[in-house]
Amino acid sequence: MTIQEYFARVVEMLIGRADGPLTFRLIFQPTVAALLAIRAGLKDARTGRTPYFWSVLRNPADYRSLLRDGWKDIGKVFIVAVVLDVVYALIVHRWIFPGQALLIGTALAIAPYVLIRGPVTRIARRLPRA
């Protein structure tokens, strides 16, 4: 098998997750991650913190505490995403693909969280307080 065939197979397997068993997770997990991000972003705005992703990139001194704070929010959703992808792989392919499970877990849980938390903080700061 050539490297091109390998990557074509991996892409085909990743795209194949959009249908078949357990497709509810493709909607449910990003929604839960988004809700957690909104909650955390509103808390950041109330406490005067800078937007999350920007803080992680720009504050090396606070890097670990910020990642720990984010993981506290999203860790369980990420683990559930990985476990459900492993179950999906066992049902459909009868084999576990750990790299793909981590990629899917990241795409369904961590990416929505990181992409939503900062903008929510910015928007909430601009809204008038009641």
N, C-alpha and C positions, 0 to 999 in steps of 0.2 A: 504494500500500500504506500503510495507516495504521500508526501506531506500535503499536497493539494487535495488529494482524496480524503485524507484524514480530516482536514479543516472543513471540507464540504460536508462530511458526515456529521461533524460536531455541530455545524450551523443547522443542518437539517434536523438534528435531534433537538436543538434548542427551539427552533421554530415549531417543531411538532408538539411542544408542550402547550401550545395555544388551544389545542383541542384534546379530546380524550378524557381520561379520568382526572378528577381533582382540579378542574379548570376554575372552580370557584375561588381558589387561592390567588389567581391572577388579578382578581378584583378586590377580594377581602384583605389581603395582606398590605397592598399599597394604601388602601383606605385606612386601615388601622395605623400604619406608619404616618400617614398624613394627619390624622387626628392627634396623635402623640406630638407631632411636630408643631401643630397649631397651638396645642396646650403649652408646650415648652417655649414657643416663640412669644406667646402672650405673657408668660412669666418673665421672659427675658426683657420684654418691653417695660413691664411694671417695675422691675428691679434696676433698669437702666443699663443692662448689659449690651454689649455690641452684638450684632448679628453673629450667629453661631459659627458658620463655616469660615467667615472672615476672621473671627477670633482664633479659631484653630490654626489658621494659616499664619496669622500675624503676631501671635503672642506665644513664643516658644516657652516662656516661663509657666504659662497656664495650660500648655498643650495637654499634659496628662490629666489634669483635673477636668478639662473640657471634654476630652474623649471619654473619661469615666462617667461624666454626667450624661453625655449622649448615649453611651452604652447602657446605662441604667434605664433609660427610656426605651430604647429600641432593641436591646439584646434578646429579649424573649420572642419578639416578633421575628427577628433574624433566625433564631434557632428553630422556631416553628416552620419558617419558610424552608430552611435547609432540610429538616426532617420530612416535611411533606414532599419535597422534591425527591428525596431518597425513596420514599414510598412510591411515588409516581414512577421512578426509574425501575424499581423492582416489579411493579405491576406491568409496565409496558415493555421494558427491555430485559427484564429478569437479571439485571446487573446494576451495581451502584457505580455512579460516576461522580466522585467527590468534587472534582474541579467544577463540573457543571452545577452541582448542588450549591457550592459556594457562590458561583456566579449568579445563579437564580436568586439565592437568598439576598445577595447584595442588591440586585436589581429590584426585588420586590419589597425590601424593608429599608435598607440603609439609604439608597439613592433618593427615594421620595422624602425621607426624613430630612436629609441634608439639604435637598433642594427647596423644601417648603419652610423650614424653621426660620431661616434668615429673612426671607421676604415678609413673613408674618410679623417678625419683630419690627421691621422697617415700617410696615403699614400701620401696625398698632401704635407706634410712636407718633405717627402723624394724625391719628384720629383724636378728636377732642375727648377729654375725659369727662365722665358724668359726675 
